[in-house]
Amino acid sequence: MSDAMSAHDGEQEVLRLEGLRKRYNIGKPTEVEVLHGIDLRLRRSDFAALVGASGSGKSTLLNLIGLLDQPSAGELFLLGAPTSRMLDAGRTALRGSTVGFVFQFHHLIPAFSALENVLMPLMVATGKPNAQQVDHARSLLAQVGLAGLEERKPDQLSGGQQQRVAVARALVTRPALLLADEPTGNLDTKSAADVFALFRRFNREFGCAVLLVTHDPRMAEQCDRTITLVDGRIESDQLRASGR
């Protein structure tokens, strides 16, 4: 990828939220609104931390952005496509091709090897993976420190190793947007730094926007941008001086 292409592609808007709201128990006495009109934009070059106290709405917002849940009002655009009126099949296809997920809990398939778990998003999308895709998955496992462990099942791996498999799985489709919810919570300091560096490389080299939910202020400080959520509203959205 040339520098000119990188600069141009980096400006492409991956995500746009316009007046996003989320209510639960609609029409009932217990109705509550958790998100109150969220406006947000992410470009391919963005590497952002989403921070906020427990109960501020971070997980709810992440689920909406990842098309795992639907907003009560407002619009969410992924790569320019409005999603609020999409049928489930369209939302599933867009999510599979555009978004990578790393959650606090890895959600690996116990019967599958590490390599098969990494390949799962490609298998869902296209069926049996080709040799190039298998090589790509092996390369990702090596980059997260799991070379030689490709055939191990999740119960043969430590918790930290399982999380690194989940990281490789999230990146295998080269997504336009990576959503990471406390992705290094189960890792030691060195492994956490390695995973963070891998996110950085994909952000810079492949134009993968990163939105990282973290309670760790040191990790948030390493991101280029910090979005602070307070009681379901964005209180601040700050670009660091060293950020792009």
Buried (B, 14 or more C-beta within 10 A) or exposed (E): EEEEEBEEBBEBBBBBBBEBBBBEEEEEEEEEBBBBBBEBEBBBBBBBBBBBEEEBBBBBBBBBBBBEBBBBBBBBBBBEEEBBEBEEEEBEBBBBBBBBBBBBEBEBEEEBBBBBBBBBBBEEEEEEBEEEBBEBBBEBBBBBBBEEBBEBBBEEBEEBBBBBBBBBBBBBBEBBBBBBBBBBBBBEEEBBBBBBEBBBEBBBEBBBBBBBBBEBEEBBEBBBBBBBBEEBBBEEBEEBEEBB
